[in-house]
């Protein structure tokens, strides 16, 4: 018989992870009564999403902050309060570890290699969920600048601004990226006027306060090989990056990884790639997969 309100039986858990020497480690905590190793978990707060609630539990029970995925790894069940609790699990890449936290006097915490965490975590259903954890892929979003104006023929190519269509298309693509859950940690843009304006408009639509915009001179008129060299030198701690540039280099660069290749990335077109690679320097066609291909006219079915 249930001894608690119904909403108590819907819970979320964090799977706090970090990568050490190329291996995934999972942070577990001890339960209050049995002292078995468990994932930080708790009731889904009424004013929070399950993912946000999991992050809250990770702080209160394990003393860690991080970036929880918005998509769950899955769900397991556990017996509690006279009935079955359903627990949804969210991977959380840890960014900060505190020495003191709300339940530091009640629980122990320990980092386990993933293979060991699978053996130690309770209940068995939680171990089945942890089996789904893998290295988070590196994600690269390629965006060609929005349409620019050629009205003033006295302007150098570098200084051409966006035209009316470009100023409409850039926020539209930004909105689509946001709705697709894209939140880059870094935006690297050509400093050409039409490209950096596109980057800033899209960043505003993404509403991603963590993303910084860097201007890279070498993107302007870069070849595919030059863009590859730039990407392979990206900061290792940035796993999700957006690159805003120009054709033909951008299309040629995308085609290093796509089979079949693209004839052309239209203005304000976007190609989002994932790489199963530990380091940016390791990206290759064999490690690449296409996540999204989009451009402003695609929704209407025209090209």
Secondary structure as UniProt FT lines:
FT   HELIX           6..9
FT   STRAND          10..20
FT   TURN            21..22
FT   STRAND          23..30
FT   STRAND          37..38
FT   STRAND          41..43
FT   TURN            46..47
FT   HELIX           50..57
FT   HELIX           58..62
FT   STRAND          64..68
FT   STRAND          74..80
FT   TURN            81..82
FT   STRAND          83..97
FT   TURN            102..106
FT   STRAND          109..113
FT   HELIX           114..120
FT   HELIX           124..130
FT   TURN            131..132
FT   STRAND          138..144
FT   TURN            153..154
FT   HELIX           157..159
FT   HELIX           164..179
FT   TURN            180..181
FT   STRAND          186..189
FT   HELIX           193..206
FT   TURN            209..210
FT   STRAND          212..215
FT   HELIX           217..219
FT   TURN            220..221
FT   HELIX           224..232
FT   TURN            236..237
FT   STRAND          240..245
FT   TURN            247..248
FT   HELIX           249..254
FT   TURN            255..257
FT   TURN            267..268
FT   STRAND          270..275
FT   HELIX           280..282
FT   HELIX           285..287
FT   STRAND          288..294
FT   TURN            296..297
FT   HELIX           298..300
//
